[in-house]
């Protein structure tokens, strides 16, 4: 990444949550083994080709509330002991659909997307970082609600738990960006995006944080990205002890789920957090991974509902 950035040579990359595995592809627009989109750039000619057939995703095997509550209490106990202020707890549920992973990639509408071989597909709404013209921008997403609920926007914007959770993540990202940039500022604080899904519209709350990079940043794209991993919005604060707490509570590696991927076009780099994620096992089963932030004010039933709410195909 450092070398390609210095040479202004386009590349595609992905790194898993545990920072153990990754992929790197030179000149990614010339291949179609790994399909991706980032903003208006896409290497698949069949994406958005006018399909109008509606497809749905169904949950085949949902984690019981009793099993989720065990993981939830483990996280909450860690928070009470002071190991974390905010921890992102994730689970996986088996899903069923008449679409293949490639079909899902081609049918979904999202700002970012990637289909990696026959292993996983991701249709992410969350930018990790954008590096452009010496400025680094991060857009952490924290807060989800069913848009059809009465006064949904007002409810989520005034929810005490959601406010605390979002404030913590914004502070964490400000500190992360402060390690590799100067004059960090919050450009937009707690704005709402509306996302259309195969079931209903949802509202998601994000903030936009920026910083000025040093003059020689073009030769350090790799160093910049890896210094920020894992993403704060899908780990928590403080990072090191929270990651340990997550591992103890989830009891399995996340792999590429909640890792990051990105595309460098020769001039700027845009990247996303690998959320809204479906993985395929060797026996052909599909699992949808979802999660949410846990704080001392969290209620188990509400967090359980949120992980179900996030199981969707956007704009399909």
Secondary structure by P-SEA (a helix, b strand, c coil): caaaaaacccccccccccccccccccccccccccccccccccccccccccccbbbbbbbcccccaaaaaaaaaaaaaaaaaccccbbbbbbbbbbbccccaaaaaaaccccbbbbcccccccccccccbbbcccbbbbbbbcccccccccaaaaaaaacaaaaaaaaaaaaaaaaaaaaccccccccccbbbbbbbcccbbbbbbbbbbcccccccccccaaaaaaaacccccccccccaaaaaaaaaaccccccccccccccccccbbbbbccccbbbbcccbbbbbbbcccccccccaaaaaaaaaaacccccc
